[in-house]
Amino acid sequence: MNRSARGFTLIEILIALVVLAFGMLAMARVIGRSAQSELEAYQRSVAMTLTADMADRITNNPRNAARYVSDYSPNGPAEDCAALPDATDVVAHDQCEWGNRLRGVDTFVGAKGIGAPIAARGCVINTAPNVYVVTVAWQGVMPTAGAESRCGADAMGDEKLRRAFSTVFQIATLGV
């Protein structure tokens, strides 16, 4: 029989399977990292939306801007903002709604709110007259350098997992 017409030997097939297995493992790792990166990007975009939301709320109520200054660490179920004691208190209503957004009430899976970054916390500080910083901190999924902002510090367990997004803005007080 002609040696070139015999086909593949068992050892050649096993070598091909080992090479294929290493390729598949590398592909699985890339897919896993891609999913982690996608979650990180999603959390950052939601945090950006949340900071813009609170900045808009403060800007639209400049007379009471100082009352928004606080740490927002929502725990437990969402609050009923319509049931607040003073229905005319815009700041309390805004704080309640923003706390609920930090809980993730914008998107639900079953009864669980998932529309916010993991372990989201918010901070509003007043750094100078009429200058405010709104920060949303959350827990990332891949260790990196810790966030510079102190918002949410020591609340995520590992500081290398803590992320933060901040926006700084100034309120015009013309005629206010």
C-alpha positions in Angstrom: 0.0 0.0 0.0 1.2 3.5 -0.8 2.2 5.3 2.4 0.8 8.7 1.2 -2.7 7.2 0.7 -3.2 5.9 4.2 -4.9 9.0 5.8 -4.4 10.4 9.3 -2.9 8.4 12.1 -4.3 8.4 15.6 -1.4 10.4 16.9 -2.0 13.1 14.3 -5.7 13.4 15.3 -4.8 13.6 19.0 -2.3 16.4 18.3 -4.9 18.3 16.3 -7.4 17.9 19.2 -4.9 19.3 21.7 -4.2 22.3 19.5 -7.9 22.8 19.0 -8.5 22.6 22.8 -5.9 25.3 23.5 -7.5 27.5 20.9 -11.0 27.0 22.4 -9.6 27.7 25.9 -8.1 31.0 24.7 -11.4 31.9 23.0 -13.4 31.2 26.2 -11.0 33.5 28.1 -11.5 36.3 25.5 -15.3 35.9 25.7 -15.1 36.0 29.5 -13.0 39.2 29.5 -15.3 40.7 26.9 -18.3 40.1 29.1 -16.6 41.7 32.1 -15.5 44.7 30.0 -19.1 45.1 28.7 -20.5 45.1 32.3 -17.9 47.7 33.4 -18.9 49.9 30.4 -22.6 49.5 31.2 -22.0 50.5 34.8 -20.0 53.5 33.8 -22.7 54.7 31.4 -25.4 54.3 34.0 -23.3 56.2 36.6 -22.8 59.0 34.1 -26.6 59.2 33.6 -27.2 59.2 37.4 -24.7 62.0 38.0 -26.3 64.1 35.2 -29.7 63.5 36.6 -28.8 64.8 40.1 -26.8 67.7 38.6 -30.0 68.7 36.6 -32.1 68.4 39.7 -29.8 70.7 41.6 -29.5 73.2 38.7 -33.3 73.3 38.4 -33.7 74.2 42.1 -30.8 76.7 42.7 -32.4 78.3 45.8 -32.2 75.0 47.7 -29.0 73.6 46.2 -27.3 73.4 49.5 -30.0 71.0 50.8 -28.9 68.4 48.2 -25.5 68.0 49.8 -25.4 64.5 51.3 -24.2 61.0 51.0 -26.7 58.7 49.4 -26.3 55.1 50.4 -29.6 53.5 49.6 -30.4 50.2 51.3 -33.5 48.0 51.3 -36.4 48.3 49.0 -37.4 51.3 46.9 -39.1 54.1 48.8 -42.6 55.4 47.9 -41.7 59.0 47.0 -45.4 60.0 46.6 -45.9 59.1 50.3 -43.4 61.7 51.6 -44.8 63.8 54.5 -44.5 67.1 52.6 -45.6 66.7 49.0 -44.4 70.2 48.2 -40.8 69.6 49.3 -39.0 69.3 46.0 -35.6 68.5 47.5 -37.0 65.6 49.5 -38.8 64.3 46.5 -35.7 64.6 44.3 -33.5 62.9 47.0 -36.1 60.1 47.3 -36.2 59.6 43.5 -32.4 59.7 43.1 -32.0 57.2 45.9 -34.5 54.9 44.1 -32.5 55.3 40.9 -29.3 54.3 42.8 -31.3 51.2 43.9 -31.9 50.4 40.2 -35.6 50.9 40.0 -35.3 52.0 36.3 -35.0 48.4 35.2 -36.4 45.3 36.8 -35.9 41.6 36.5 -38.8 40.1 38.4 -38.9 42.1 41.6 -35.2 43.0 41.6 -34.1 46.4 40.4 -31.0 46.0 38.2 -30.9 49.4 36.5 -28.0 50.8 38.6 -24.3 49.9 39.0 -23.5 47.2 41.6 -23.6 48.6 45.2 -24.2 52.2 43.8 -23.7 55.1 46.2 -24.1 58.8 45.5 -22.4 61.8 47.0 -23.1 65.5 46.5 -20.6 68.0 47.9 -20.3 71.7 47.9 -16.6 72.6 47.2 -16.9 76.4 46.8 -19.7 79.0 46.7 -22.2 77.7 44.1 -19.8 74.9 43.0 -21.0 71.3 43.4 -19.6 67.9 42.7 -22.0 65.0 42.2 -20.4 61.5 42.3 -21.7 58.0 41.8 -19.5 55.2 43.2 -20.0 51.5 42.5 -18.3 48.2 42.7 -16.5 47.1 39.5 -15.8 43.5 38.5 -12.1 43.7 37.6 -9.4 45.0 40.0 -7.8 48.3 38.9 -6.4 51.3 40.7 -8.9 52.6 43.2 -11.0 55.7 42.5 -9.7 59.1 43.5 -13.0 60.3 44.9 -13.7 59.4 48.5 -17.4 58.7 47.7 -18.1 55.1 48.7 -14.7 54.6 50.2 -14.3 51.4 52.3 -17.8 50.3 51.3 -16.9 47.9 48.5 -14.6 45.6 50.4 -11.6 45.9 48.0 -10.7 49.4 47.1 -9.3 48.1 43.8 -12.9 47.3 42.8 -14.3 50.7 43.7 -15.2 52.9 40.7 -16.5 56.5 40.7 -17.7 59.0 38.2 -18.0 62.7 39.1 -19.3 65.8 37.5 -18.5 69.3 38.7 -20.8 72.2 37.9 -21.5 75.7 39.0 -24.9 77.2 39.6 -25.7 80.6 38.3 -27.5 82.7 40.9 -28.6 85.5 38.8 -31.7 87.0 40.4 -32.1 84.1 42.7 
